[in-house]
């Protein structure tokens, strides 16, 4: 008999506990709020809780005058939001400052919006309320940035990765960029920063005044790591003097030593083949292309060099 009594008492306690929280059943105790507050739902996007449980899901004290200053809410700030939203998604290692400060309403409308996710303004306009727009609009702009796709790379609330990134570079970069074009197992040589996944040591991820989103134009960006003095001498290779590093070198990866460009690789192969078959030294394609590509080739007298042993100085050109 005592067992049945205990079960019955447990049922009563459980029932009282369930009905002590606001919900659909609770909302039926009040008239339809939208009879007066019609403008709270006349938009493309309406907060789901309003459709599911009604206004009193949040405004649980509509008849209590002492609750009027806090808009009849049963809680305020993020405590109200986290009643439904998973707190863990907003409290990771790196938090967007407005999120960390509990400023949900600086980006979101609470009832309705014509923008996805109840945003006050569509992105990237919303982002530019805080972030300087000029930093994202320059001569060279990353296509996702130009398309206003900020959240394709950044989590707007929180992340365990710096800068609120959705994944770490270079994996983030390879979501769009084809990995084999930058770090391929089939290639013999890889530029050290590329191999280490340090894309941002050369590129700005948003916008840049230099082409290809480079932090500086070539050869300035190269001299961030390479010692400039080693490329300056009394006699200089014309492409080097003109800062044309990429006319000989691939910036990411290659099959030849020093990540040489396809023109260089093709020329060495051609020269080697002809020498072995004729016994004579021919002018490699690379040197011919090199001579034509110099800004003012008439200023120099191109002289054949053997083996490309020192292409940066003395080797290929002497001034008259």
C-alpha positions, -999 to 999 in steps of 0.1 A, spaced: 0 0 0 28 24 9 44 16 -25 12 28 -44 11 59 -23 47 67 -30 41 63 -68 10 85 -67 28 113 -48 57 111 -73 33 115 -101 17 146 -85 51 162 -79 63 155 -115 31 170 -129 34 201 -108 71 205 -119 62 203 -156 34 228 -154 55 252 -134 74 262 -166 59 283 -195 49 265 -226 21 259 -251 -3 249 -223 7 279 -202 1 303 -231 -35 292 -235 -42 308 -201 -40 342 -218 -58 358 -247 -41 361 -280 -14 388 -276 -14 395 -313 -48 410 -311 -29 442 -300 7 434 -308 2 426 -345 34 441 -358 56 417 -339 51 390 -365 46 407 -399 80 399 -414 97 372 -435 114 357 -405 97 353 -371 114 340 -339 104 303 -338 95 304 -301 66 328 -309 51 303 -334 57 273 -311 47 286 -277 34 321 -281 45 354 -265 42 342 -229 70 317 -235 93 346 -227 69 372 -213 57 350 -185 45 378 -162 21 399 -184 -3 407 -155 24 417 -129 30 455 -128 62 451 -109 76 431 -139 68 459 -164 103 475 -163 118 442 -176 90 438 -202 73 411 -182 102 387 -190 110 358 -166 148 365 -172 169 392 -188 199 394 -212 216 362 -222 200 342 -194 167 345 -213 184 335 -246 201 305 -232 168 291 -220 165 278 -256 199 283 -273 228 261 -264 252 281 -243 282 260 -254 279 273 -289 285 309 -277 311 303 -251 340 287 -269 376 297 -264 374 327 -288 343 348 -285 330 376 -307 332 407 -284 295 415 -287 287 379 -278 311 379 -249 294 411 -236 259 396 -239 250 420 -267 228 397 -287 204 425 -297 232 444 -313 230 420 -343 196 403 -339 160 414 -336 142 395 -310 108 391 -326 110 394 -364 132 404 -393 133 405 -431 168 390 -429 179 354 -422 186 345 -386 167 376 -374 196 399 -383 191 436 -380 209 441 -413 220 417 -440 257 408 -440 282 422 -448 265 455 -440 259 443 -404 296 435 -400 305 470 -412 286 485 -383 317 477 -363 345 466 -387 362 492 -409 347 488 -444 378 503 -461 400 474 -449 379 450 -470 376 470 -502 410 474 -520 425 468 -554 426 430 -549 397 416 -529 391 380 -518 360 368 -537 342 355 -506 348 390 -490 336 408 -522 305 385 -521 298 394 -484 303 358 -474 319 366 -440 304 336 -422 319 312 -448 352 316 -430 342 331 -396 318 319 -369 299 350 -358 295 338 -322 325 318 -310 352 294 -320 381 274 -306 403 288 -334 418 323 -335 400 350 -355 367 331 -350 377 309 -380 356 278 -388 387 257 -393 425 262 -392 445 274 -422 455 259 -446 425 235 -443 402 265 -443 418 277 -475 414 243 -491 377 244 -487 378 265 -519 413 263 -532 424 229 -547 450 215 -524 471 197 -551 479 230 -567 497 241 -536 508 211 -516 509 180 -538 527 148 -530 536 145 -566 557 177 -565 594 175 -555 598 210 -540 575 231 -519 580 267 -507 586 265 -470 557 288 -459 533 269 -481 545 235 -468 539 248 -432 505 260 -441 514 297 -435 493 312 -463 489 344 -443 526 351 -442 523 362 -479 485 368 -484 460 391 -468 428 370 -464 405 400 -470 419 426 -494 451 441 -505 466 469 -526 489 443 -542 478 417 -568 469 382 -556 461 395 -522 498 397 -514 509 417 -483 534 435 -505 541 435 -542 569 413 -557 598 415 -549 591 432 -516 571 403 -503 600 379 -512 624 400 -492 603 396 -461 622 363 -457 650 363 -483 679 386 -476 677 414 -502 715 420 -501 721 386 -516 703 396 -547 721 429 -552 756 431 -568 776 452 -592 762 431 -621 727 418 -618 706 394 -637 681 416 -656 650 398 -643 663 400 -608 671 437 -612 635 442 -625 620 423 -595 606 395 -617 611 367 -593 580 348 -606 593 347 -641 617 320 -629 601 307 -597 568 292 -588 557 307 -554 540 275 -541 555 243 -555 575 229 -584 593 198 -598 627 214 -602 652 227 -576 642 260 -560 606 256 -573 615 269 -607 587 280 -631 576 258 -661 596 280 -685 628 273 -665 621 236 -663 612 233 -700 643 252 -710 668 231 -690 652 199 -704 655 213 -740 691 224 -736 701 191 -720 685 171 -748 701 191 -776 736 190 -760 735 153 -756 724 147 -793 746 173 -810 775 178 -786 770 215 -788 756 241 -764 722 255 -774 704 286 -761 678 274 -737 642 286 -741 644 301 -706 672 325 -716 654 335 -748 622 342 -728 642 359 -701 659 383 -726 625 392 -742 608 398 -708 633 423 -694 618 458 -692 645 473 -714 666 445 -728 687 469 -750 703 482 -719 721 449 -714 742 425 -734 729 389 -728 757 364 -724 752 326 -722 758 311 -688 766 275 -680 744 256 -657 725 286 -643 748 283 -613 743 319 -601 712 335 -617 710 364 -594 741 383 -603 770 384 -629 758 352 -645 737 363 -675 743 400 -681 769 426 -681 764 463 -687 783 480 -715 
